[in-house]
Amino acid sequence: MDKNKQKRGGKRERAGRPLLGDSPTFDLNRKCFDLDAPENEVDVRERFRALCEIYGLYEVVQSQEAFPDLLLKRGEVLYRAEVELLSKSFQGHQHDINGCDLIICWRHNWPWCPLPVLQIAPLWYQHQKSQRAYANQQVLWEVEDDV
């Protein structure tokens, strides 16, 4: 049997990665398995709120399920933001671009998006990396103090 053929009807299946679900996804940008990927918009919204608290990106004034998902404040300016797992989902959900100022997403996959897009995955991973480095330094310092 040809290695490229699968058992299902002998058809060759397209190799790809799942975008959602319980199985880990392979992140091509980071070249590793993305075990920490959010599964839905609610997960993205919670991570964005956490990043806002940590880094002071925006003040979350209002959060809701209806469009737009968030009302954000930065300085004296209010922004209407829609949260999506993938930026192109904004188009698929047929949201009105005039009712939103910003798309917040985990992964930006809409090259000609007419709105500003904030992709939070790189910021989230950088934060996780710095937390691990800090934890490792703490362990080293404790070991050195005991000596």
PyRosetta script that sets phi, psi and omega in degrees:
from pyrosetta import init, pose_from_sequence

init()
pose = pose_from_sequence("MDKNKQKRGGKRERAGRPLLGDSPTFDLNRKCFDLDAPENEVDVRERFRALCEIYGLYEVVQSQEAFPDLLLKRGEVLYRAEVELLSKSFQGHQHDINGCDLIICWRHNWPWCPLPVLQIAPLWYQHQKSQRAYANQQVLWEVEDDV")
pose.set_psi(1, 137.4)
pose.set_omega(1, 179.3)
pose.set_phi(2, -63.2)
pose.set_psi(2, 134.7)
pose.set_omega(2, -178.6)
pose.set_phi(3, -62.8)
pose.set_psi(3, -26.6)
pose.set_omega(3, -177.5)
pose.set_phi(4, -82.1)
pose.set_psi(4, -8.7)
pose.set_omega(4, -177.7)
pose.set_phi(5, -97.7)
pose.set_psi(5, 142.8)
pose.set_omega(5, 178.4)
pose.set_phi(6, -100.3)
pose.set_psi(6, 168.0)
pose.set_omega(6, -177.9)
pose.set_phi(7, -68.9)
pose.set_psi(7, -27.7)
pose.set_omega(7, -175.8)
pose.set_phi(8, -72.3)
pose.set_psi(8, 94.8)
pose.set_omega(8, 174.6)
pose.set_phi(9, 65.2)
pose.set_psi(9, 12.2)
pose.set_omega(9, 179.1)
pose.set_phi(10, 70.8)
pose.set_psi(10, 9.5)
pose.set_omega(10, -179.4)
pose.set_phi(11, -84.3)
pose.set_psi(11, 146.7)
pose.set_omega(11, 177.0)
pose.set_phi(12, -82.4)
pose.set_psi(12, 124.5)
pose.set_omega(12, -179.3)
pose.set_phi(13, -94.0)
pose.set_psi(13, 146.6)
pose.set_omega(13, 179.7)
pose.set_phi(14, -74.1)
pose.set_psi(14, 128.6)
pose.set_omega(14, 177.0)
pose.set_phi(15, -75.7)
pose.set_psi(15, 133.7)
pose.set_omega(15, -179.9)
pose.set_phi(16, -160.9)
pose.set_psi(16, -175.6)
pose.set_omega(16, 179.4)
pose.set_phi(17, -122.9)
pose.set_psi(17, 142.2)
pose.set_omega(17, 177.2)
pose.set_phi(18, -69.1)
pose.set_psi(18, 142.5)
pose.set_omega(18, 178.8)
pose.set_phi(19, -88.8)
pose.set_psi(19, -32.0)
pose.set_omega(19, -177.1)
pose.set_phi(20, -135.1)
pose.set_psi(20, 168.2)
pose.set_omega(20, 174.2)
pose.set_phi(21, 114.8)
pose.set_psi(21, -173.2)
pose.set_omega(21, -175.4)
pose.set_phi(22, -79.9)
pose.set_psi(22, -23.5)
pose.set_omega(22, -176.5)
pose.set_phi(23, -77.3)
pose.set_psi(23, 144.0)
pose.set_omega(23, 179.3)
pose.set_phi(24, -65.4)
pose.set_psi(24, 146.1)
pose.set_omega(24, 179.3)
pose.set_phi(25, -103.3)
pose.set_psi(25, 149.7)
pose.set_omega(25, 176.8)
pose.set_phi(26, -93.7)
pose.set_psi(26, 118.0)
pose.set_omega(26, -178.3)
pose.set_phi(27, -90.5)
pose.set_psi(27, 111.6)
pose.set_omega(27, -177.1)
pose.set_phi(28, -67.0)
pose.set_psi(28, -32.1)
pose.set_omega(28, -179.5)
pose.set_phi(29, -67.9)
pose.set_psi(29, -41.1)
pose.set_omega(29, -177.8)
pose.set_phi(30, -93.9)
pose.set_psi(30, -9.2)
pose.set_omega(30, -179.6)
pose.set_phi(31, 55.1)
pose.set_psi(31, 48.0)
pose.set_omega(31, 177.7)
pose.set_phi(32, -157.7)
pose.set_psi(32, 171.0)
pose.set_omega(32, 176.2)
pose.set_phi(33, -78.3)
pose.set_psi(33, 132.1)
pose.set_omega(33, -177.4)
pose.set_phi(34, -94.3)
pose.set_psi(34, 84.9)
pose.set_omega(34, -178.3)
pose.set_phi(35, -79.0)
pose.set_psi(35, -14.5)
pose.set_omega(35, -174.8)
pose.set_phi(36, -105.0)
pose.set_psi(36, 13.5)
pose.set_omega(36, -176.7)
pose.set_phi(37, -70.3)
pose.set_psi(37, 139.5)
pose.set_omega(37, 176.9)
pose.set_phi(38, -69.8)
pose.set_psi(38, 154.6)
pose.set_omega(38, -178.1)
pose.set_phi(39, -98.2)
pose.set_psi(39, -19.0)
pose.set_omega(39, -176.5)
pose.set_phi(40, -156.8)
pose.set_psi(40, -180.0)
pose.set_omega(40, -177.7)
pose.set_phi(41, -64.1)
pose.set_psi(41, -33.5)
pose.set_omega(41, 180.0)
pose.set_phi(42, -62.7)
pose.set_psi(42, -41.8)
pose.set_omega(42, 177.1)
pose.set_phi(43, -62.1)
pose.set_psi(43, -41.2)
pose.set_omega(43, 179.3)
pose.set_phi(44, -64.4)
pose.set_psi(44, -43.2)
pose.set_omega(44, -179.9)
pose.set_phi(45, -61.4)
pose.set_psi(45, -42.8)
pose.set_omega(45, 179.7)
pose.set_phi(46, -65.6)
pose.set_psi(46, -39.6)
pose.set_omega(46, 178.1)
pose.set_phi(47, -67.8)
pose.set_psi(47, -38.0)
pose.set_omega(47, 177.0)
pose.set_phi(48, -63.8)
pose.set_psi(48, -42.3)
pose.set_omega(48, 178.1)
pose.set_phi(49, -61.2)
pose.set_psi(49, -41.0)
pose.set_omega(49, 178.6)
pose.set_phi(50, -63.4)
pose.set_psi(50, -43.7)
pose.set_omega(50, 179.2)
pose.set_phi(51, -64.8)
pose.set_psi(51, -35.7)
pose.set_omega(51, 177.1)
pose.set_phi(52, -64.0)
pose.set_psi(52, -40.2)
pose.set_omega(52, 178.6)
pose.set_phi(53, -68.4)
pose.set_psi(53, -39.1)
pose.set_omega(53, -176.9)
pose.set_phi(54, -72.8)
pose.set_psi(54, -48.3)
pose.set_omega(54, -172.0)
pose.set_phi(55, -104.1)
pose.set_psi(55, -6.4)
pose.set_omega(55, 179.9)
pose.set_phi(56, 66.1)
pose.set_psi(56, 37.1)
pose.set_omega(56, -178.1)
pose.set_phi(57, -64.1)
pose.set_psi(57, -53.7)
pose.set_omega(57, -179.3)
pose.set_phi(58, -143.5)
pose.set_psi(58, 160.8)
pose.set_omega(58, 168.2)
pose.set_phi(59, -97.6)
pose.set_psi(59, 124.2)
pose.set_omega(59, 179.2)
pose.set_phi(60, -83.0)
pose.set_psi(60, 109.8)
pose.set_omega(60, -177.8)
pose.set_phi(61, -84.2)
pose.set_psi(61, -42.4)
pose.set_omega(61, -177.5)
pose.set_phi(62, -146.7)
pose.set_psi(62, 141.6)
pose.set_omega(62, 176.3)
pose.set_phi(63, -130.5)
pose.set_psi(63, 132.3)
pose.set_omega(63, -178.2)
pose.set_phi(64, -149.9)
pose.set_psi(64, 164.7)
pose.set_omega(64, 177.7)
pose.set_phi(65, -79.4)
pose.set_psi(65, -29.9)
pose.set_omega(65, -177.2)
pose.set_phi(66, -76.0)
pose.set_psi(66, 160.7)
pose.set_omega(66, 178.3)
pose.set_phi(67, -72.6)
pose.set_psi(67, 136.3)
pose.set_omega(67, -14.2)
pose.set_phi(68, -76.5)
pose.set_psi(68, 150.8)
pose.set_omega(68, -173.2)
pose.set_phi(69, -66.8)
pose.set_psi(69, -39.0)
pose.set_omega(69, -173.6)
pose.set_phi(70, -128.9)
pose.set_psi(70, 146.3)
pose.set_omega(70, 167.5)
pose.set_phi(71, -114.0)
pose.set_psi(71, 117.0)
pose.set_omega(71, -174.1)
pose.set_phi(72, -112.9)
pose.set_psi(72, 153.7)
pose.set_omega(72, 177.7)
pose.set_phi(73, -130.7)
pose.set_psi(73, 133.4)
pose.set_omega(73, 174.9)
pose.set_phi(74, -135.6)
pose.set_psi(74, 111.8)
pose.set_omega(74, -171.7)
pose.set_phi(75, 68.8)
pose.set_psi(75, -123.6)
pose.set_omega(75, 177.5)
pose.set_phi(76, -104.4)
pose.set_psi(76, 2.4)
pose.set_omega(76, -174.6)
pose.set_phi(77, -97.1)
pose.set_psi(77, 133.5)
pose.set_omega(77, 176.0)
pose.set_phi(78, -98.5)
pose.set_psi(78, 140.2)
pose.set_omega(78, 179.1)
pose.set_phi(79, -126.3)
pose.set_psi(79, 137.5)
pose.set_omega(79, 172.4)
pose.set_phi(80, -96.4)
pose.set_psi(80, 123.3)
pose.set_omega(80, -174.8)
pose.set_phi(81, -125.7)
pose.set_psi(81, 141.0)
pose.set_omega(81, 174.5)
pose.set_phi(82, -109.4)
pose.set_psi(82, 132.8)
pose.set_omega(82, -179.3)
pose.set_phi(83, -100.6)
pose.set_psi(83, 130.5)
pose.set_omega(83, 178.5)
pose.set_phi(84, -136.9)
pose.set_psi(84, 151.5)
pose.set_omega(84, 173.6)
pose.set_phi(85, -67.5)
pose.set_psi(85, -48.5)
pose.set_omega(85, 175.6)
pose.set_phi(86, -120.6)
pose.set_psi(86, 137.6)
pose.set_omega(86, -174.7)
pose.set_phi(87, -59.2)
pose.set_psi(87, -34.3)
pose.set_omega(87, -178.3)
pose.set_phi(88, -67.8)
pose.set_psi(88, -17.1)
pose.set_omega(88, 176.8)
pose.set_phi(89, -62.3)
pose.set_psi(89, -26.5)
pose.set_omega(89, 176.7)
pose.set_phi(90, -56.4)
pose.set_psi(90, -44.1)
pose.set_omega(90, 179.3)
pose.set_phi(91, -68.6)
pose.set_psi(91, -42.1)
pose.set_omega(91, 180.0)
pose.set_phi(92, -64.4)
pose.set_psi(92, -31.2)
pose.set_omega(92, 178.2)
pose.set_phi(93, -81.7)
pose.set_psi(93, -3.3)
pose.set_omega(93, 177.9)
pose.set_phi(94, 56.7)
pose.set_psi(94, 43.9)
pose.set_omega(94, 175.1)
pose.set_phi(95, -74.8)
pose.set_psi(95, 152.2)
pose.set_omega(95, 178.0)
pose.set_phi(96, -81.0)
pose.set_psi(96, 122.4)
pose.set_omega(96, -178.6)
pose.set_phi(97, -67.4)
pose.set_psi(97, -21.1)
pose.set_omega(97, 178.3)
pose.set_phi(98, -78.1)
pose.set_psi(98, -12.8)
pose.set_omega(98, -179.9)
pose.set_phi(99, -96.3)
pose.set_psi(99, 11.1)
pose.set_omega(99, -174.5)
pose.set_phi(100, -146.7)
pose.set_psi(100, 144.5)
pose.set_omega(100, 179.3)
pose.set_phi(101, -106.3)
pose.set_psi(101, -17.6)
pose.set_omega(101, -170.7)
pose.set_phi(102, -157.2)
pose.set_psi(102, 140.3)
pose.set_omega(102, 171.9)
pose.set_phi(103, -107.6)
pose.set_psi(103, 127.1)
pose.set_omega(103, 175.6)
pose.set_phi(104, -108.7)
pose.set_psi(104, 123.4)
pose.set_omega(104, -176.3)
pose.set_phi(105, -141.0)
pose.set_psi(105, 164.5)
pose.set_omega(105, 174.7)
pose.set_phi(106, -76.8)
pose.set_psi(106, -48.7)
pose.set_omega(106, 179.3)
pose.set_phi(107, -127.8)
pose.set_psi(107, 132.4)
pose.set_omega(107, 179.4)
pose.set_phi(108, -93.8)
pose.set_psi(108, 111.6)
pose.set_omega(108, -178.3)
pose.set_phi(109, -128.3)
pose.set_psi(109, 25.1)
pose.set_omega(109, -179.9)
pose.set_phi(110, -120.9)
pose.set_psi(110, 90.0)
pose.set_omega(110, -171.7)
pose.set_phi(111, -57.5)
pose.set_psi(111, -38.6)
pose.set_omega(111, -176.5)
pose.set_phi(112, -109.0)
pose.set_psi(112, 44.0)
pose.set_omega(112, -179.6)
pose.set_phi(113, -66.2)
pose.set_psi(113, 131.6)
pose.set_omega(113, -178.2)
pose.set_phi(114, -78.5)
pose.set_psi(114, -4.7)
pose.set_omega(114, -179.1)
pose.set_phi(115, -116.9)
pose.set_psi(115, 156.4)
pose.set_omega(115, 172.7)
pose.set_phi(116, -63.6)
pose.set_psi(116, 142.7)
pose.set_omega(116, -178.3)
pose.set_phi(117, -124.2)
pose.set_psi(117, 132.3)
pose.set_omega(117, 174.0)
pose.set_phi(118, -110.7)
pose.set_psi(118, 106.6)
pose.set_omega(118, 178.1)
pose.set_phi(119, -89.3)
pose.set_psi(119, 118.2)
pose.set_omega(119, -172.9)
pose.set_phi(120, -94.7)
pose.set_psi(120, -10.3)
pose.set_omega(120, -178.8)
pose.set_phi(121, -56.4)
pose.set_psi(121, -48.1)
pose.set_omega(121, -179.6)
pose.set_phi(122, -61.6)
pose.set_psi(122, -39.2)
pose.set_omega(122, 178.7)
pose.set_phi(123, -66.9)
pose.set_psi(123, -39.7)
pose.set_omega(123, 178.5)
pose.set_phi(124, -63.4)
pose.set_psi(124, -46.0)
pose.set_omega(124, -179.3)
pose.set_phi(125, -66.3)
pose.set_psi(125, -37.4)
pose.set_omega(125, 177.3)
pose.set_phi(126, -63.9)
pose.set_psi(126, -40.8)
pose.set_omega(126, 177.6)
pose.set_phi(127, -63.5)
pose.set_psi(127, -44.6)
pose.set_omega(127, 179.5)
pose.set_phi(128, -61.8)
pose.set_psi(128, -41.3)
pose.set_omega(128, 179.6)
pose.set_phi(129, -63.5)
pose.set_psi(129, -43.4)
pose.set_omega(129, -179.9)
pose.set_phi(130, -67.6)
pose.set_psi(130, -34.5)
pose.set_omega(130, 178.0)
pose.set_phi(131, -65.6)
pose.set_psi(131, -41.6)
pose.set_omega(131, 178.5)
pose.set_phi(132, -65.4)
pose.set_psi(132, -42.0)
pose.set_omega(132, 179.2)
pose.set_phi(133, -63.0)
pose.set_psi(133, -41.5)
pose.set_omega(133, 178.6)
pose.set_phi(134, -63.9)
pose.set_psi(134, -42.5)
pose.set_omega(134, 179.1)
pose.set_phi(135, -63.2)
pose.set_psi(135, -40.5)
pose.set_omega(135, 178.4)
pose.set_phi(136, -65.6)
pose.set_psi(136, -38.7)
pose.set_omega(136, 177.5)
pose.set_phi(137, -64.9)
pose.set_psi(137, -39.5)
pose.set_omega(137, 178.9)
pose.set_phi(138, -60.0)
pose.set_psi(138, -43.7)
pose.set_omega(138, 179.7)
pose.set_phi(139, -63.2)
pose.set_psi(139, -43.9)
pose.set_omega(139, 179.6)
pose.set_phi(140, -63.1)
pose.set_psi(140, -42.5)
pose.set_omega(140, -179.7)
pose.set_phi(141, -64.3)
pose.set_psi(141, -39.4)
pose.set_omega(141, 179.2)
pose.set_phi(142, -65.3)
pose.set_psi(142, -40.1)
pose.set_omega(142, 178.5)
pose.set_phi(143, -64.2)
pose.set_psi(143, -43.9)
pose.set_omega(143, -179.3)
pose.set_phi(144, -65.6)
pose.set_psi(144, -36.2)
pose.set_omega(144, 179.7)
pose.set_phi(145, -66.1)
pose.set_psi(145, -32.0)
pose.set_omega(145, -179.2)
pose.set_phi(146, -73.5)
pose.set_psi(146, -21.7)
pose.set_omega(146, -174.8)
pose.set_phi(147, -73.0)
pose.dump_pdb("model.pdb")
